[in-house]
Amino acid sequence: MANRPLGVTLVAIIAWLSGFLQIIGSIVVIIAGVFVTWPAILGWISLLIGGVTLAVGVGLWRGNPTARTIATIVFVLNIVLEVLGMFSGESLWSAIAGAGLSIIGLILLYTRSARAYFGA
């Protein structure tokens, strides 16, 4: 296997950061939403996606092409959830930070060196 490109290393780290921040934010939303309100339901979904994001970060670190596909899906879903979260009480800056990490991750996943690393 080729050496891991810096961009892929950054994406794995971004995945871990994004997943961790998403899990923390989700827990806060779930508790504040008393577990069964619409924002809390979005929080539970976001919590699940945050956990998947952490696991995918490990796969990206190891060069797994399936992890790249899952990361793409998770990052896109995260962007959608951040936009929805703005309409259910999440602060604008929190949504921008969460979506911004996902956008950067998507860009880095599809550079020339990253495509070569994943064999695409």
MOSULSUL-V589619 format. One record per residue. SS is DSSP state (H for helix, E for strand, C for the rest). PHI is phi as a letter, one per 30 degrees, with the letter a starting at -180 (NA if undefined). Layout:
ss=SS phi=PHI
ss=SS phi=PHI
This chain:
ss=C phi=NA
ss=C phi=d
ss=C phi=d
ss=C phi=d
ss=C phi=d
ss=H phi=e
ss=H phi=d
ss=H phi=d
ss=H phi=e
ss=H phi=d
ss=H phi=d
ss=H phi=d
ss=H phi=d
ss=H phi=d
ss=H phi=d
ss=H phi=d
ss=H phi=d
ss=H phi=d
ss=H phi=d
ss=H phi=d
ss=H phi=d
ss=H phi=d
ss=H phi=d
ss=H phi=d
ss=H phi=d
ss=H phi=d
ss=H phi=d
ss=H phi=d
ss=H phi=d
ss=H phi=d
ss=H phi=d
ss=H phi=d
ss=C phi=d
ss=C phi=h
ss=C phi=i
ss=C phi=b
ss=C phi=d
ss=H phi=e
ss=H phi=e
ss=H phi=d
ss=H phi=d
ss=H phi=d
ss=H phi=d
ss=H phi=d
ss=H phi=d
ss=H phi=d
ss=H phi=d
ss=H phi=d
ss=H phi=d
ss=H phi=d
ss=H phi=d
ss=H phi=d
ss=H phi=d
ss=H phi=d
ss=H phi=d
ss=H phi=d
ss=H phi=e
ss=H phi=d
ss=H phi=d
ss=H phi=d
ss=H phi=e
ss=C phi=d
ss=C phi=i
ss=C phi=d
ss=H phi=d
ss=H phi=d
ss=H phi=d
ss=H phi=d
ss=H phi=d
ss=H phi=d
ss=H phi=d
ss=H phi=d
ss=H phi=d
ss=H phi=d
ss=H phi=d
ss=H phi=d
ss=H phi=d
ss=H phi=d
ss=H phi=d
ss=H phi=d
ss=H phi=d
ss=H phi=d
ss=H phi=d
ss=H phi=d
ss=H phi=d
ss=H phi=d
ss=C phi=d
ss=C phi=b
ss=C phi=j
ss=C phi=d
ss=C phi=d
ss=H phi=e
ss=H phi=d
ss=H phi=d
ss=H phi=d
ss=H phi=d
ss=H phi=d
ss=H phi=d
ss=H phi=d
ss=H phi=d
ss=H phi=d
ss=H phi=d
ss=H phi=d
ss=H phi=d
ss=H phi=e
ss=H phi=d
ss=H phi=d
ss=H phi=d
ss=H phi=d
ss=C phi=c
ss=C phi=d
ss=H phi=e
ss=H phi=d
ss=H phi=d
ss=H phi=d
ss=H phi=d
ss=H phi=d
ss=C phi=d
ss=C phi=i
ss=C phi=c
